[in-house]
Each structure stands twice: as C-alpha cells, then as structure tokens.
Amino acid sequence: MSVVPHWFLPTSGDGRTVVERFHANRSRGAAAAREPDIDYLAQIARAAEHNGFAGVLTPTGTWCEDAWLTTAALLARTSTLKFLVAFRPGVISPTLAAQMAATYQRISRGRLLLNVVTGGDEVEQRRFGDWLDHDRRYARTDEFLHVVRAVWSGRPVDFAGEHYRVSGATVMAAPDPVPPIYFGGSSDAALPVAARRADVYLTWGEPPAQVAEKIGRVRSLAGDRPIRFGVRLHTISRDTSAEAWREAEKLLEALDPAQVAAAQEQLRTSQSVGQQRMVALHGGDLGRGVRGLEVHPGLWAGIGLVRGGAGTALVGSHEEVADLIEEYHDLGVEEFVLSGYPHLEEAYWFGEGVLPILAARGLLARPATHDHPGLPVPAGRITAGAPLGGDLREAAHGGS
C-alpha cells in the first residue's frame, strides 16, 4: 500500500491568507489576491504535475468556478495529471453524469476521478434547487451511484427507485478505465453509502485516532468489498519546524475576529456531521493562539476558524510532515488530498520537501494501471455493487 498524493485547484481564488469565500457567504470572506483565471489555475496544475502529484481536487459550490468546465479546459495544459472533479449528484441526472464522465474519460485519455459531494449545507443545496433533508440526500446518492455504475456497464438499464426512475439508460461506450468514485461523509446516513458505493472513502483531517475509528466503521460496513481510504488536509512544510509554525502564525494573524465570528456562526448551523467535527477541534476560539490550535502533534486546526470543509493542516519540517503522513498511512490511509496558501508556492514546498522523503521511505505510489488512480511520474522526477430495493433490470436492447 503506497501513498498517492493529490493537490488542490483553488477555483474560488488564492492568496497568502486563508481564502474562504467559496465556503461561506462571499460578502464576508477575504478577497482573493489571485483571481482563479485559467492561466493561474494552469500554473498550479502544471506545478502539481511537475512535482509528482497524482491529481488535483477541484471543488464544487456557489463561490467557485464549475469543476467540469474548468478541468476540461486544463486538459490541454497538462499531460498526465488527473482531475478529481467534485460534483453534486442531486442536481444532475445519473444518466447524464455517467455520459459526462464517459466522454471526459475518452477526451482526457483516462484522467478523470470523481468526487461525489452529497452536501451538508441546506442553504447551499437550495440554491441549486435541492430541498431534500440530510438523510434523504444520502439515500438519493445511494441510488444515483447505483444507476451510474450500471450505466457504465455499456448495457441499457431500467431502474425504478424512490428518487430515480430511468428506462434504457446507457452511454455511447463504457468508460475505460471506469472513473474511481471518491466519497465523503461522517454521518450514520453517509457511512453505509460509502461502504456500498465508493472506491475511496475520504475524510477531513481529524486527529489520527478519530480517523482510525472512522476507517474501522467503514471497513466493517464494507465487509469483503474492497475500499481505499483518503484524507483531505492542508500543509505548511518548511526546512525547519520553526519556519513552518511561523507561517501558520502569519495565517492566524491575518484573520479578523469579526471574520472568524461570522464564519463560525454559519459553520455551526451546517447539517454536515463532518463539519461539526471540524468545528469541535478548534471551538471557534481565535484566542487560543497558534500552538493552542494544535490538536495533535503537527496537526493544526487554525484554518478551520474561517474555512468550511477541510480545516486542518500538517505543520512542521519536511521530516515532521512526512512522519505524520506515515502515521496516517499506518492506519490504512493511501490517498492524501493536500493544499496550502498560496497553492502555487506550497505545491513546490511540499513537492520538493516532503515527497522525496516519502520516496526514500518507499511510500510513494508506483506508475498507474487502470486499476489504480496513481500516475506515471515524469522522467527525472520523484518515483515513487450492492443491490437496492428498487427494480433494476439490465435489458439486452439492440443498438444501431
């Protein structure tokens, strides 16, 4: 089991402070010093590819650019980098999603990874016309992924469930390779869906003991079904620990108390269990100071004071960050979806500082096959279906 590193595309903007406007109300968030134009995002994508990252996560939400369109535009700017495209299943039909993914795989020659975001913010969901409650959204996602996988078989499918009904659903040709599905969620409604449908279960960067407990629950629910695990984190890695913590302190000093209060007021109302677990790590307390927000050796919760979603960072020397990654890896975590402010510079700090250490320890992923989301590393760089209650029939419809 190897480490598969991924980076992040900041499609809501970037800068030397925590840019949180894509998670919170944009009018309250800090202005992005670097707008997410396609040329800047291409720089980050190429930096990730150059440094040996397997792929980049591209978020979904009101205050960021559309992930499908943005990453499709970046395909021609990169060669081997994969794109982990986040999307909401509740606002698109499963047949159309299956078709988009199959087309993307063909035009990208197999560079699509799918991050299914069921959604935990009721206000955000309703902007997109989704009025289901939290648990019913996960039930709908279960059906959605069931239909998508059936459609990817290349044979027309009929399905009748509580949330979806399709007849003769199919695609022009099955995707090759089938895009792996990344899935997150910490609630009792989410974990069984992950166990049944996900290829990679993603969790935000909680302390290792909490991650281990969550992995154990998903493994138990999955039974014999194979599933991999990943963690979403920020990173501040420097030549020395003191330098890294000084960078964390700069991020903290740039936060305005009113900004923190406004962000926490919103984040505390989220229906997302994972978000509430993030909030519990720091308690919204800016006064704890930079080291007071260290919730496990080298794991810092300061980013979550204003940023929704992933709110913790790996902080320390390159060796210390590598040690913490190895600690998560020992729990069964293979995939690390990382980011840092600014994303362009931090891709190099981590890529040139930490990845060589992981490679020397024999932990980096090997070149990809269709069965693994890793990528061939450029020359000279670091080497390193359960049934539902609905009626499903795969009919042998003739094709022209």
N, C-alpha and C positions, 0 to 999 in steps of 0.2 A: 504494500500500500504506500503510494507516493503522495507528496504534496503537489497539488495543482493550484498555482497562483493565478488569480484574476485581478484586474484593475477596474476602475470605475470611470464612466464618462459623465462629467457634471453638466448635464444639459439644461440646468437652471442658472448656470453661471458659476464662476470660480473666483478665487481671490486668496489673499493671505490671512483672511479671517474666516470664521465659520459662516458659510453662506447657507441660510436655512429657509430661503423663501419658497422653495418648491414643496416643503412640508407644511409650513404654516401659512397664514394669511400674508400675501405678498406685501401688503402695505406696512406690515410690522417688521418684515425681515430686513436684514442688512443688504445694502445694494451690492451687487456683484461688481468687483473691479474689472473682471474679464467677462464680457458677454459670451454666450455659448454659440458664437458663429461657427460655421462649418470648418473654416480654416484652423481655428483654435482647437476645436474638437479633433480635427485630423492630426494636429501636433501631438495631442495626448494619446490618440490611438497608435500613432507610429512609435511614440516613446514606449508604450506598453509592449508593442510587438518587438521593438529593438531590445528591450530589457528581458525578454523571455517570459512574459506573462502569457497564459494560455488564451485568455479572453478578457472582455470588458463588459461589466454590467451597465445597462442603460436603463434609467428609471422610468416610471410612468407616473403621471399626476398632472394636476391643473397647471402648475407653475414650472413645467419643464417641456422641452420640445418632444414631439411624438417619437417614440423609440423605434418603431418600424421604419419610418421615413428617414430618420437621422442615420441609423446604422446602415441602411441600404445605400445612402449617399457616401458612406465611408468605405464601402467595399472596394471601390476602385482606388482608394488612397492607401490601402493596406494589402498585404499579400497572404498572410497565414492567420492573422488574428481572428478569433471567434467573437461573436457578439451575443451576449446574454441579454436578450430582449425581454423586458418586463411588460406585461400587459394584463388587463383585467378581463376575466372571462365573462363577467356579467353584462358587458356592453357590446359583445360581438357574438355572432352565432358560431357554434363549434365547427360547422362545415366550412364557413368562411375562414376561420382561424386555421383549420387544417390545410385549406388551399393556400393561404398566405405563407404558411410555414413550408409547405412542399415547394412552392415557387421560389421562396427565399433560398432553400437548400440547393436548388438547381442553379440559380444565378450566382450564388456565392461559392458553389462547389463544396458544400458541406460545412459552412461556417456558422450555422445558427444553433444557439442554445436558447431554451425558452424558460423564462421566469414567470410563473403564474402567480399573480397577486390578487387574492380574493378580496382584500380590502377590509380595513378595520375602522375607518373614519366615515361615519354615517353622512356627515355634511359633504365630504368629498364624493362619496358614492352617488348622492342625489344630484350632484352637478351633472353627472353622466347618465341620469335617468334611472338609477338603480335604487329601488325603495325596499328591497328585502332586508330583513333583520340579519344580525350577525350569523347565527347558526344556519339559517336558511341559505345564506350566501355560500357557506361551505358545502351544504348539501347540493346546491346547484353546481358548484365547481366539481364535485364528485361526478355528476352526470356529464358535465362538459368534457372532462378529461377522458371519461369512458368513451364518449362518442368520437372525440378527436383521434384517439388511438385506434378505434375501429375503422374510421375513415382512412387512416394512414395505411391500412392493410391493402388498399387499392381495389377492394371489392365493395360494391354498393351496399349500404347499410340502412336498415329500417330500425328506428328506436322510438319508444314511447315511454316517457318518464314523467315525473312531477313537473319538471322545469323545461324540458326539451322534448320535441317530437319532430323527427325527421324521417323522410321517406326517400330511399335510393341515394342517400348521401354518399358522395365519393369525390375523388380528385382525379385529375388527368393522369397522374402517375404517382405512385407511392414515393415519399421522400427517401433518399438514400445518401447518407445514413438518416435514420429516424432521429429527429432532434431530441436530445435528452431534456426531460422536464425537471426544472428546479422549483421547489415549492417550500413556502414558509408558513408558519402559524403555530402559536403556542397553546391555543385553547383546546378544550376537550372536543370541540367540534372539528378542529383542524387536524389533530394528530392522526385520527383514523384515515382521513382522506390522503394525507401524506403517505401513510403506510401502504395504502392500496394503489396510489397513482404515481407517486414521484419516483424519479431516478435518483435525485439528490435532494435530501431534506436540508434546508437552510435555516439557521438560527442566527439571531443577532448576537453580538459578542458579550455574552454573560460570562461571569467567572467560570473557570473550568468545572467546578463541582456541579454548578447548575446546568451547564451544557451536558455533562455526563448523565445527569438524571434525565434530561430530555431525550438524549440519544437512546438511553435504555428503554424509555417508554415507546419510542417509535419502533425500535428493533423488536420489542415484544409484540406490538401490534402487527408488524410486518410478517412475523413468523419466518417461513422459509423464503419469502420473496426477497431478492437482493435489493438493497438500497444503500446509497452512499450518503455521506454527511458533509456539510459545509458550514462555514461560519463567516459572517459579514462583520468586518472591522475597519476602523481607520488605523493609520500608522504614523508614528513620528519616530523615525530611526536616524540616529546620528553616530558620529565616530565615538563619542563618549556619552555616558548616561546623563551627565550634567548638561551637555548641549541639548539633548533631546528634551529634558524636562524644562529647560529654558524656553524652548519653542512652545511647549504646552502652556507655559506660563504666559507667553505672549498672546496665545489664542484666548486664554481666560481674561487677561487684562483688557482685551478689545471688546469684551461683552458688556453691554449696558444693562444695569439692573432692571430697567423698565422692559428692555427687550427680553430678558430672561423671564420676568414675571408674566409677560404677555404670552410667550411661547409655552410656559408651563401651564397657564390657565387653559390653553387649548389642548395640550397633550394629555392633561389629566382627564379630559372628557372623552378621550378615544375609547372605542369599544374593543380595540385590539388588546388582547391579553399580553402579547409580546411587548407592546408599547408601555403598558403599565409596569411590566417587569423592568423595562429600561428606566422608567421614571423612578422606580423604587431604589435603584442603585445610587442615585445622587440626591434624591429628595428635593430637587429644585433649589438647592442651597448654594448660591454663589459664594457665600461667606466661608465655606469650608476650605477655600484656598486650593492651590494646585495639587499639593500632595494629599490633602484631605479628601480629594475626589478619586484617589487611587483605591479601587475596590478589590484588587488582587495584585500581587507584585507585578508591576509593569502594565497593568490594565487600568486605564484612566477613563472616568465617566464624564469628564468635563464637556465634551462635545454635545452630549445629550441634554445639556441645560437649555439649548436653543434649537437643536436639530431633532426632528422626529425621525423615527426609524432607528437605524444603526447609530448608537450614541456613545460607543466606547472606542478607545484607541490603544494600540500597542505602543508603549513609550519606553525608550531606553536605547542603549548602544545597539549596534547591529547584532552583536553576540547575544545580548539580553532579549532582543526581539525574536531572534531565531530560537532561543531557548523556550520562550512562551509559545511560539508556533509549534515547537516539538512537543510541548506539554499537551496542547490541544490534539495534535496528531496522535499521541499515545492513547487518547480517549476514543479514537476512531474517526477523527475529522480529516478528510482528504483535501477538500476544496476550501480555499481561502479567498474571499472576495474583499479586496482591500481598496482603500482610498486615502487621500490626505490633501491638506490645503497648503499651497496650490497643487492641483493634481498633476500638472506637468513636472514640476520640480520634484515632488515627492515620489513620482514613479521612478526617477533616477536614484534618489536617496535609497529607496528600498531595493530597486533592481541591482544597483551596483554595490550596495552594502550588505543586504541580507541574503539575497538569492545565492551568491557564491558560497556563503556559509552553509546554507541548506544543501547545495550541490555537493560540497565537500563531505557532508554527513551522509550522503547517499539518499537524500529525501526527496529530490525533485523528480517530477514526472518524466517518463521517457516519451519519445515521439509517439504521436497518436496513431490509433487504428479507428475504425468505425465504431468500435465498442467503447471507446474512452474519449472524454472531452479534452484531453491534453492536446498539445500541438507539437509538430516538429520545431525544434529551436533553430533559428537561422544560423548558418555556418559562422563559426568564430564566437558565438555567444555561449551562454551557460548551457550545459547539457543537464542536463538533469534527467394484467388484467382480471381483477376480481369481478364477478357478475353483480349486476344491480337488480333491484326488484322490477324495473321497467322491462318492457318487451323488446328484446334485441334479436333481430334475425339478419344474418348476412346472406343476402339473396344473390343467386348467380345470374344477375342481369347481363344481357348481352351488350357488347359495345360495338360502335360502328368502326 
